């Protein structure tokens, strides 16, 4: 089935990224008072967008697409050299949670549909 191949892979990668992003945000928050700590961010959206464009053009998504953790550019540097912004991290945490829940709901719907087909519509 086509959905099991390409859509499932993209959704799985996006969910995995969301889990990684949760860990990165939590790590940033736990180091909010650590001198010289530089906030990190997980990057995946640009890769996901290019993979989805490829899929829309009839190509097959790359199963090895990975998230990357990089130093976050910008942000106000405090006098102790730390650039973690509590308000930014909390808004990213909320955004990430909403995205995760939406992706899990989509996955559950798709799997529920497959289960219904397997059961013969019952």
Backbone as a ProteinNet text record, in pm:
[ID]
protein_1_A
[PRIMARY]
XXXXXXXXXXXXXXXXXXXXXXXXXXXXXXXXXXXXXXXXXXXXXXXXXXXXXXXXXXXXXXXXXXXXXXXXXXXXXXXXXXXXXXXXXXXXXXXXXXXXXXXXXXXXXXXXXXXXXXXXXX
[TERTIARY]
84.9	0	88.5	49.5	130.1	143.4	34	41.1	142.1	147.6	241.3	383.1	411.9	547.2	585.5	532.3	583.1	522.3	390.4	327.7	366.7	365.6	401.6	543.7	635.9	775.5	788.4	721.1	727.5	667.9	554.8	490.9	578.5	636.5	725.8	846.4	905.1	1020.3	980.7	862.9	816.7	790.4	733	708.9	841.4	936.2	1068.5	1135.7	1119.9	1177.3	1112.4	981.1	910.9	960.3	986.3	1039.6	1179.1	1263.4	1397	1386.4	1295.8	1278.4	1238.4	1152.5	1113	1235.6	1323.8	1445.4	1537.7	1551.6	1639.5	1585.9	1456	1395	1410.5	1386.6	1401.8	1545.8	1640.8	1783	1814.6	1761.2	1782.2	1726.5	1604.7	1542.4	1618.1	1669.4	1742	1876.4	1923.4	2050.9	2033	1914.6	1886	1978.4	2029.5	2117.9	2263.7	2297.4	2435.1	2515.2	2619.2	2699.5	2758.8	2759.3	2816.1	2743.9	2626	2550.4	2486.9	2497.7	2437.8	2317.8	2203.2	2080.1	2094.5	2031.1	2032.4	1893	1886.4	1757.1	1767.4	1656.9	1649.4	1593.5	1658.1	1619.3	1569.5	1448	1391.9	1291.6	1224.8	1115.1	1155.2	1275.4	1317.2	1332.6	1388.6	1405.6	1269.9	1178.8	1045.1	974	983.5	918.7	972.6	1103.8	1159.8	1117.4	1107.6	1061.8	916.1	833.3	692.4	677.5	759	756.7	792.9	894.9	937.1	822.8	753.1	640.8	529.4	498	392.2	426.5	554.9	598.6	612.2	570.9	572.9	698.8	790.8	913.2	891.1	989.5	982.1	1063.9	1005.3	1078.6	1201.1	1297	1421.3	1400.1	1414.5	1391.8	1496.5	1607.7	1715.8	1717.4	1610.2	1604.6	1617.7	1709.3	1736.7	1721.1	1685.7	1687.4	1831.2	1861.1	1994.2	1979.1	2069.1	2071.3	2186.1	2152.8	2253.1	2242.7	2346.9	2339.8	2238.8	2152.2	2054	2121.2	2107.4	2164.6	2076	2138.1	2063.4	2026.8	1933	1892.5	1983.2	1929.5	2006	2101.4	2225.2	2326.7	2326.7	2313.3	2317.8	2463	2479.6	2615.8	2695.2	2626.3	2697	2726.6	2694.7	2724	2616.7	2507	2397.2	2295.1	2240.8	2141.1	2004.9	1975.3	1845.8	1740.8	1633.6	1523.4	1402.9	1363.9	1255.9	1125.9	1087.8	963.1	967.1	1078.4	1091.8	1083.7	1155.9	1157.9	1019.2	947.2	813.7	716	727.9	639.3	675.2	803.1	844.9	797.5	799.8	752.8	602.9	524.7	380.8	355.2	427.6	411.2	445.6	556.1	599.4	496.9	440.4	339.5	216.1	171.6	55.6	84.1	203.1	240.4	244.9	302.8	311.9	172.6	84.3	-51.1	-124.5	-107.1	-171.4	-117.2	12.7	72.1	27.8	19.3	-25.8	-172.7	-253.1	-393.2	-403.7	-323.2	-321	-278.4	-176.4	-129.2	-237.5	-302.5	-409.2	-525.8	-561.1	-667.4	-629.4	-507	-460.8	-457.7	-405.5	-399.2	-538.1	-627.2	-765.4	-833.2	-806	-860.5	-808.1	-680	-621.6	-681.5	-700.5	-759.9	-901.2	-975.8	-1111.3	-1110.9	-1017.2	-1005.4	-970.9	-878.6	-838.1	-955.5	-1037.7	-1154.2	-1271.9	-1256.2	-1364.6	-1471.8	-1433	-1526.6	-1608.1	-1578.3	-1653.4	-1590.4
-118.3	0	123.3	219	339.9	415.5	422.9	498.8	439.7	307.8	243.7	283	296	329.4	472.6	565.4	702.5	789.1	792.3	877.4	833.4	703.4	651.7	691.4	680.9	716.3	863.7	951.9	1095.3	1124.1	1062.2	1083.6	1030.2	914.1	855.4	946.2	998.9	1088.5	1216.8	1270.2	1392.6	1368.6	1254.5	1220.8	1203.4	1134.5	1118.2	1253.1	1343.8	1477.7	1549.6	1536.3	1602.7	1552.1	1422.1	1364.7	1422.2	1428.7	1488.1	1634.1	1706.9	1848.3	1868.3	1780.8	1786.9	1773	1679.8	1658.3	1779.9	1839.2	1955.8	2074.1	2098.9	2210.4	2187.2	2065.2	2032.3	2052.9	2015.7	2034.4	2183.6	2263.7	2408.5	2464	2423.2	2474.1	2430.6	2308.5	2261.3	2332	2396.7	2468.9	2620.5	2667	2810.3	2893.2	2834	2906.8	2863.1	2786.8	2740.1	2846.7	2901.1	3001.8	2947.4	3033.2	3004.3	2893.6	2852.4	2751.3	2817	2750.8	2799.9	2712.5	2776.2	2704	2627.8	2512.1	2426.6	2424.8	2377.7	2355.9	2236.2	2166.3	2052.9	2105.6	2072.1	2121.5	2004.2	2017.8	1912.7	1967.2	2078	2127.4	2151.2	2209.2	2235.1	2104.8	2004.8	1874.1	1811.5	1821.6	1765.7	1833.3	1963.4	2035	1989.9	1972.4	1927.7	1784.6	1699.8	1562.4	1559.8	1647.2	1651	1703.9	1802.3	1850	1737.6	1660.6	1546.7	1446.8	1419.1	1324.8	1377.1	1507.1	1564.8	1559.3	1560.8	1553.4	1409.3	1315.6	1175.7	1100.9	1166.3	1100.6	1023.3	949.6	869.9	939.4	963.1	1029.1	949.2	1018.6	959.2	904.3	772.9	709.6	747.9	804	833.1	978.9	1053.4	1192.8	1199.1	1280.3	1288.2	1431.1	1441.9	1570.3	1600	1727.7	1768.1	1861.7	1850.4	1941.8	2037.5	2167.3	2270.4	2378.1	2460.1	2576.4	2673.8	2728.5	2824.7	2960.3	3013.5	3144.9	3253.2	3362.7	3476.8	3463.1	3543.5	3543.5	3636.5	3692.3	3785.1	3707.2	3746.2	3684.6	3758.7	3682.9	3744	3768.4	3837	3869.2	3744.4	3633.7	3510.4	3423.6	3474.7	3401.1	3302.1	3295.5	3202.7	3275	3205.7	3269.3	3199.1	3122	3055	3158.1	3166.1	3258.9	3177.1	3193	3115	3126.7	3248	3267.5	3195.6	3206	3140	2988.1	2935.2	2789.7	2738.1	2810.8	2767.3	2771.8	2872.6	2877.6	2766.3	2734.4	2623.4	2489.6	2477.7	2356.2	2335	2441.6	2432.8	2402.5	2468.6	2445.5	2301.3	2252.2	2115.9	2014.7	2040.5	1950.8	1943.8	2057.6	2060.3	1984.4	2004.1	1932.5	1782.5	1741.9	1600	1537.6	1605.3	1553.4	1543.3	1641.6	1638.2	1523.4	1501.2	1391.3	1256.2	1241.2	1115.3	1089.4	1194	1178.6	1133.7	1193.3	1154.6	1008.7	968.6	830	734.5	768.3	683.3	670.6	780.6	774.6	682	697.5	614.6	467.2	439.2	299.9	244.5	328.2	286.2	251.5	329.9	300.7	169.5	145	18.2	-99.4	-79.6	-185.1	-216.4	-114.7	-133.3	-210.5	-179.7	-251.8	-397.5	-420.3	-558.4	-638	-574.4	-641.9	-651.3	-600	-604.6	-499.5	-385.9	-277.1	-287.6	-385.1	-402.1	-325.6
0	0	0	-80.1	-94.1	37.6	117.3	241.4	337.5	344.3	435.4	399.5	270.9	227.8	255.5	178.4	181.7	291.9	301.7	403.5	543.6	564.6	696.4	732	637	664.1	701.9	627.4	659.3	796.6	825.8	955.5	1068.2	1047.4	1147.5	1172.5	1066.4	1082	1153.7	1122	1187.6	1336.3	1370.1	1511.3	1584.5	1522.7	1583.3	1605.2	1509.3	1525.5	1643.8	1656.1	1765.3	1900.5	1909.8	2034	2061.6	1958	1974.9	2014.7	1950.2	1980.6	2126.3	2178.6	2319.5	2409.3	2374.8	2454.5	2448.7	2330.3	2314.3	2394.2	2384.7	2459.4	2609.6	2654.3	2797	2842.1	2756.6	2788	2799.8	2708.4	2714.9	2845.9	2880.3	3002.9	3127.6	3126.3	3244.4	3260.5	3154.8	3160.8	3158.2	3194.2	3186.4	3276.5	3384.1	3474.6	3463.8	3361.4	3342.8	3267.3	3329.2	3260.8	3129.9	3027.3	2895.2	2818.4	2864.3	2789.8	2668.1	2553.3	2429.3	2395.7	2377.3	2346.3	2215	2209.1	2090.3	2029.2	1906.2	1842.7	1749.8	1737.4	1644.9	1513.1	1403.7	1272.2	1188.3	1136.4	1052.7	952.1	982.3	899.9	754.9	731.2	593.5	517.7	582.6	519.9	493.4	588.1	571.6	455	444.5	334.7	199.7	188.4	60.8	29.6	131.4	111	65.6	123	83.6	-59.2	-97.2	-236.3	-331.6	-296.1	-377.8	-392.5	-282.2	-285.7	-375.5	-365.4	-448.1	-597	-627.8	-766.8	-814.8	-731.6	-771.3	-732	-662.6	-618.7	-490	-451.5	-327.9	-220.8	-102.5	6.1	47.8	100.6	147.4	288.1	303.6	433.5	538	497	591.3	637	611.5	654.2	805.8	853.2	996.3	1047.4	1171.8	1240.1	1280.3	1293.3	1337.1	1455.6	1550.5	1664.1	1640.8	1638.4	1612.6	1720.3	1729.6	1817.7	1758.7	1843.4	1795.3	1777	1659.8	1629.6	1689.3	1722.6	1772.5	1918.2	1956.8	2096.9	2176.2	2279.4	2362.4	2451.8	2448.5	2533.3	2667	2773.8	2906.2	2945.5	3054.1	3099.1	3137.7	3171.1	3206	3083.4	2962	2839.8	2799.2	2873	2843.9	2755.9	2654.8	2568.5	2569.9	2674.7	2684.3	2725.1	2647.2	2672.3	2719.8	2844	2904	2824.2	2787.4	2713	2577.7	2507.8	2377.3	2393.1	2490.5	2511.5	2548.5	2631.7	2671.4	2553.7	2467.9	2350.8	2252.5	2237.4	2151.2	2208.3	2338.9	2404.8	2376.5	2387.4	2360.2	2212.4	2122.7	1978.9	1944.8	1997.9	1971.5	2022.4	2139.2	2195.6	2106.7	2056.2	1967.1	1837.4	1782	1659.9	1684.3	1793.4	1826.8	1838.4	1909.6	1927.5	1793.9	1705.6	1574.2	1489.7	1494.7	1417.8	1471.5	1601.9	1660.1	1626.3	1625.1	1587.2	1441.2	1354.1	1212.9	1198.3	1269.1	1263.8	1312.4	1422.2	1475.8	1378.3	1310.3	1209.8	1095	1046.2	934.2	973.6	1090.3	1134.1	1162.4	1212.5	1233.6	1101.9	998.5	866.5	811.7	830.6	786.4	862.2	993.4	1074.9	1027.1	991	940.1	808.7	721.2	594.4	619	709.8	741.3	796.1	877.1	937	840.4	721.8	624.2	647.5	703.2	725.1	852	934.3	1060.6	1172.4
[MASK]
++++++++++++++++++++++++++++++++++++++++++++++++++++++++++++++++++++++++++++++++++++++++++++++++++++++++++++++++++++++++++

